[in-house]
Structure formats: structure tokens, C-alpha cells
Amino acid sequence: MIPKLFVFVLAALFCNAFASDAECPQGAVLSPFDPNICYMVSSNALDYYSAADFCEQAEGHLTSVHNAFENSYLRGAASSIGADTVWIGGSNNNAKGIWKWEDSSAFDWTDWGPGQPNGTAGLCLSVSTHDGFWYGEKCAQAKPFFCKVNPTKRGLASCPNGVQ
Ligand SMILES: *[C@@H]1O[C@H](CO)[C@@H](O)[C@H](O)[C@H]1NC(C)=O
């Protein structure tokens, strides 16, 4: 019988090998925690909808954010380009003012700042490098932004349970 620990270590080795195999399109960097996500950081400030177009031309979307790891990574990347706030890919530009991601993924995690969301429809989502929180802002403002794009070469879709 093959010891469980051995199988686990083997799985971990292969998992890491595949993960490090992932490659991003030019100008994008691999997520440190998900081999199926690449981020493109643009320090060029654009209004929200122009930023969204830019990301779509790069075959991605303004980024969705689904957990605290992703949020703090993006906050750090925004800090490193000297931005106060950056656009991420959410808006509530619809009759009911419901917040949605540009990439149509579930709006399943939030990091609203104090007093947010403030009930106004037609706003777009920024993340602040000062507190890491999200703010609904006027979409016409020009801000640096983050796209989420697919790797050109995929890593392992997901590691086995318990393997990082
Ligand atoms: C909500 O925030 C937006 C954008 O900053 C602002 O224009 C609007 O006046 C705010 N609404 C309320 C009710 O505070």
C-alpha cells in the first residue's frame, strides 16, 4: 500500500509544477494564489467605461474581486503604482442599482467602506489604497485600473484538497 503522506507530497509537487507552468499574456502578471488568473495593471487613468473597453480588448474584463487575498493583492499593486484609488470591475448602473461584476461572476464577497454602498444607482466601484475598502464613485472619473485576463498557458485548474 502506498502511504497517504507520499501521495499527498506527490500531489503537492505536481500541483506546484503545473501552477508555475502557467503563463500570462504580455503585460499581465500571474496571481500569486490562483494559476488561472492573470492581472493587468494599468497606471494610465481612464474613466470606468473606457477602462472596461480596454480590458475587453485585452480579452478580459475589469477585475472582479472574490476574497480578501485578491483584494489585498490588488490594493498592494495599486499602491505600488502610486494610486490613491483604482477602478475594479463593478457597477450598479441599472434601474434597481444592483451591484454586478463586469465578468458576470457572482457578487459573492464585498469590502465596502464606511457608509457604502450609499444607495445611489449608476456608480462604479473603486478600491482605495489607503484602507483597502470599496467605494461607489462617479464612473466618469479617470482612475488607473485592473483587468483580469486568462492565462495564455493554463496552470492546474485547482490543487487537490489541502494542497496550496
Ligand atoms: C453617493 O455617492 C455618490 C458618489 O460619490 C454621490 O454622488 C452621491 O451624492 C452619494 N449619495 C448619497 C445619498 O450620499
The ligand as an SDF file (V2000), in Angstrom:
LIG
                    3D

 14 14  0  0  0  0  0  0  0  0999 V2000
  -23.3440   58.5610   -3.0570 C   0  0  0  0  0  0  0  0  0  0  0  0
  -22.0520   58.6650   -3.6550 O   0  0  0  0  0  0  0  0  0  0  0  0
  -22.0510   59.3480   -4.8980 C   0  0  0  0  0  0  0  0  0  0  0  0
  -20.6600   59.2350   -5.4850 C   0  0  0  0  0  0  0  0  0  0  0  0
  -19.6640   59.6240   -4.6010 O   0  0  0  0  0  0  0  0  0  0  0  0
  -22.5200   60.7750   -4.6920 C   0  0  0  0  0  0  0  0  0  0  0  0
  -22.5360   61.4530   -5.9160 O   0  0  0  0  0  0  0  0  0  0  0  0
  -23.9100   60.7670   -4.0830 C   0  0  0  0  0  0  0  0  0  0  0  0
  -24.3090   62.0710   -3.7960 O   0  0  0  0  0  0  0  0  0  0  0  0
  -23.9390   59.9400   -2.8120 C   0  0  0  0  0  0  0  0  0  0  0  0
  -25.3130   59.7910   -2.3620 N   0  0  0  0  0  0  0  0  0  0  0  0
  -25.6540   59.8920   -1.0820 C   0  0  0  0  0  0  0  0  0  0  0  0
  -27.1040   59.6260   -0.7880 C   0  0  0  0  0  0  0  0  0  0  0  0
  -24.8690   60.1700   -0.1940 O   0  0  0  0  0  0  0  0  0  0  0  0
  1  2  1  0
  1 10  1  0
  2  3  1  0
  3  4  1  0
  3  6  1  0
  4  5  1  0
  6  7  1  0
  6  8  1  0
  8  9  1  0
  8 10  1  0
 10 11  1  0
 11 12  1  0
 12 13  1  0
 12 14  2  0
M  END
$$$$
